[in-house]
Amino acid sequence: MNWSAKHLCPAVLASASLLLAAAADARVIRRYSWQSGTAIDPTTWALNNIVNTLPANTKPTKSTAGMITPWISGKERYRSTGKAVAVSINTGSPADGAGLQKIFYQLIGGTNGDSPQVLAGTTKFTGFAVKFDTGWQLANGSNPNDPPGTGIYQNWQGSGWPALQLRTDESNGVIRMYLLMGNDQMRGSGGFTNKGGFSTSNPQLAYLTDASGAPLTFTRGEWYKIVVSVKFDPFGNTGRVQAWVNDAQAANWTGKVGYTPSSYSSTAVPGTTDGTSVEVGIYQTDTDTNHKLFIDELRYADTFAEAQP
């Protein structure tokens, strides 16, 4: 099913408003909104002159030298004003030593006290507008042990494997998207495979679906507004991950998500932090294809309402 802004569900919106009502001290912790004065530093790729944002500039993570420099689009934008930023990986883009290609912007780092905290189980919301370019070539990657598709949203808990991902499934000639929740039993490609791999038998995988439960498909060349919320719980089953597409709820998953921080247990993987970073962009295994993604109006906030792009 193709999904666009006309498929709004008043009942779902009303329910979301009740469940996720803004607290008196609700904050938009990060906002990235690129306007006519925005510029990208050609050396560091830092985005400067971003509207209402702390910090004043942010630099992306890139997999290796030789990647295509992100740019401010001259015509693409989610709102009638402003401009989108474009990130692109093409058939000639190099991969790093792990066979990865990545260009993504970090909204907040895991060492920041306002980042999603695993042990405290704080709930945070990230919103952004995204468009897959009309020339996006469908590819699910070449490593059968890794999750298929391209990651466009991630929470990293240090290094090694994201605690939460929103990824594409580009099989059968369409783009679908699914959430992949990591925990101590599913960390790295081995854990992914042992948990059931890329199938409905994997309890840590949830597709974005419509009200009937059918996976949504995303049309290339069309803007989508996405909000993701996460509450981590690496020990029990009170973890919760939700997602909305164009204001309609598309996922509501509960279970064990996140990793035991190394500060909490001597048996945890070294370097596993309590806080998690929030990142949006392109993260994939080398697919030897042309992938261009437009992103706009990023928000990181305390509530659903404040995270609206």
N, C-alpha and C positions, 0 to 999 in steps of 0.2 A: 504494500500500500504506500503510495506517495503521500507525503505529509507536508502541509504548508500552514501558514498562519490562519487560514479559514477553518481549520479543524479544531478550534478552541472548544473546550467542554466546560460550560458554566458550573456544573456540579462539581467537577474536579477542582476548578478554581476556587469555589466556595470552600470546599473541604481543605484545600491547601492553605487558604487564608486563616481558617480556624486552627489548624494544626500548627502552623508556622507563624503565628501572629508575632509581629515585631515587638521586642522588648523595649522598655523606655530608653535603655542605653544602647540600642542597636546602632551599629556603625558600618559604614562602607570602609573597610580597612584599606583596600587597594582599589583604585580605579584607573584604568588605562583607556583614554579616549583621545584618539589622534585627530588633530585639527590641522588647519592650513599651515600653522607654524611648526609642525612637527618635522623633525629631521632625523636621519639615521647616520651616526658617525661611520664613515667608510672603513675605519680601522677596527674599532671595538664593536661596531654594530649597535651601540647604545642608542636607545630611543630617547631623544631629548624633546623638551617642551611639551610633555604630555599633560593633559588637562587634569587638575585636581588629583594628583597622584603623589604618594610618598613611596619610594624616593623619587627625586626629580628625573632620574633616568634609570634605565635598566638594561643590562646586557644579556644577550641570549647565550645559551650553551650550544656549542656546535661540535660535531663529532670529530672533525679534522680540518686541516687547511684545504683550501680549494673549493669550499662550499660556495653556493650562490648567496651573495649578500641580500638580506631582506630589503624590501623597499616599500615606500608609502605609495599606494596605488593612486593613480590620477583620476580614476573614475569609480572604483569599487568602494562602497560604503554601506553600512547597515542602516544608518539613519540618513535623513535628507541632508544633514550637515555632517561635517567630519570626513575622515578618510580611513580606509582599512589598511592594515599592514599585510604584506604578502610574504610568505615563506615558500621556498621552492627547492625541490630536489629533482634532478633530471637524470637521464641515462648516463651522463658523464660525471655525475657527482661521486666523489670518492667515499669510501666507508672507512671506519676506524679499525683498529686491530681486532675488535670483536665482531666485525662485519656489520656494524650499525651505521645508519645515517640519521642524523638528528639536528634539528634547529628548533629550539623551543624557548619561550620566554617564561621566566619565573616570576609569579605574582608575589610570592612570599617564601622566604627561606625557612628551613626546618629549625634553625636556631632561634628564630624570632618567637617570642612568647605568645604572639597572636596567631601563630600557625596552628593547624589542627593537632592537638595533643593526644597521644595514644593512651597514656595511663589515665589522664583526667577524663577522657571520653567526651571532649568538647565537640559540639556540632558546628560545622562551618559550611558556608555556601559559596560556590564559585559559579559565576554566570559569564557567558560570552556568546557572541554571534559568530557564525562560521559559514563559509561557503567553499565547497569543493569546486575548483575551476572546471570549466566545460571540457578542458583537455586532460583532466585527471584520468590516467590509465589504470585500469583495474588490475590489482595484483595483491596476492595474499602473503608474499614472502616465500623464500626458498627453503627455510629450515623447518622440517616437520615437527621438531621438538619445541619450537617457540610458538607463542600465540600468533595466529594469522593476522594479517592486515597491518594498519598503521595506527599508532597511538597518537591521539590528539589532545588528551588530557591525562595528567598523571599526578599522583602523590608519591614522593620518594621519602623513605625513612632512612636516610643515609645512602648507602650504595648497595648494589647487588641485584635488586629486583623491586619494582614499584609495589607499594602496599595497595594501590588502587590505580586502575587504568580504564580509560574509555577508548576503545579501539574499533577500527572498521573491520567488517567482514565483507570482502569484495568478491565472493564466489557467486556463481550463477548469473553473472552479468549485471549485478546491482550492488549498491553500497548499503549495507546494514551496519548497525553499531551495537556493541555489547560492552558491559562492564565486567572487569576481571578483578576479583578481590583476593589479595594475597594474605597468607597467614603463616605461622611457623611450620605448618604441614605442607604448604604449597609455596615454596620460595625457590625460584630458579626454574629452568626448563624441566628438570627432573621431577620437581613437585607438580608442575603443570601437567606433565604427562601422566604421572601416577594418580592424579585426582580425576582423570577421565579425559584429559586433553580438551580438544575443541569439539565438545559434544554436550548434549543436554544432561549427560551423566555427571558432568563436572559441577558440583554444588557451588563452586565459587564463581560461576559465570552466569550473567543475566543479560539477555538482549533488551534493547529499548523496544517497547511494543506499544501498539495502540490499545484502546479500551477493550477490544475483544481478545487481546493477548497475541495478536499476530505481529511479527517483527516489522518495525517501520523500515521503509526504504528512503534513502536520501538522494534527491535529484541533483546532479552536477549542474552548477550555474544558478543555484537557488540558495538564498540566505535562510539559516535556521538559528533560532534562539535557544540556547541550551543552559540549564542550571543543574549543577550537581551538588548534592549535600552528602557529607560523610560524618559518621560518629564511629570512631575506632573502638574495638574491643578485641584484643588478641587472646583473651583467656576464656571468655564465655561466649554466649550467643546473643548479646545485647547490641552488637555492632549493627549499624544500619547505613545503607547507601540508597539514596533516592536520586532520580533524574527526571527532568521535565523538558519536553521539546515543544517550543511555541506555546508555553504555558500549560500544556496538558501533561499530566503525570505519565511517564513512560517506564519507570522502574521503581520498585519498592522492595529492596532486598534486606533480609536480616540474617545475621550469623556471625561467625568469627572472622574478623578482618583486622589486619595490622600485625606487626611483629613484636616480640618481646624486646624492649630496649636493653642494650648492654649495660646501662646504668642500673637496671632493675635486677638482672640475673647474670651471674658469672658464666652461665652456660649459653647465653644468647650470642648471636653472631656479632663479633666485634665491630664497632662502628655503627651499630643500629641505634638511631636517635629516638628520643621520645617525641619530638616535634616532627612534622612532615612538611615538606615543601609542596607548593602548588604550581604546576607548570602546564602551559598550553603551547602547541605547535605541532611539529612533525617528529615522530620517533619510530623508526622501522628498521628491519633488517634490509640489506641491500636487495632491492627488487629490480634494478635496471629499468626503471620506468620513469615517466614524467609525472611528478606529483606537485601541484601548486595549490596552496591553501590560503584563503583570505580570512583573517580574524579581526574582530572589531569589538569595541565597547566591553572590555574585560572588567569584571567586578569580583572582588573577594570580600565577603561580608559575614555578619553575625546571623542574618535572617534571609529567608527566601525573598521577601519584598525588597530588601536592600541590595540583593545580588542581581536584580533584573537588569539585563543589558540595555 
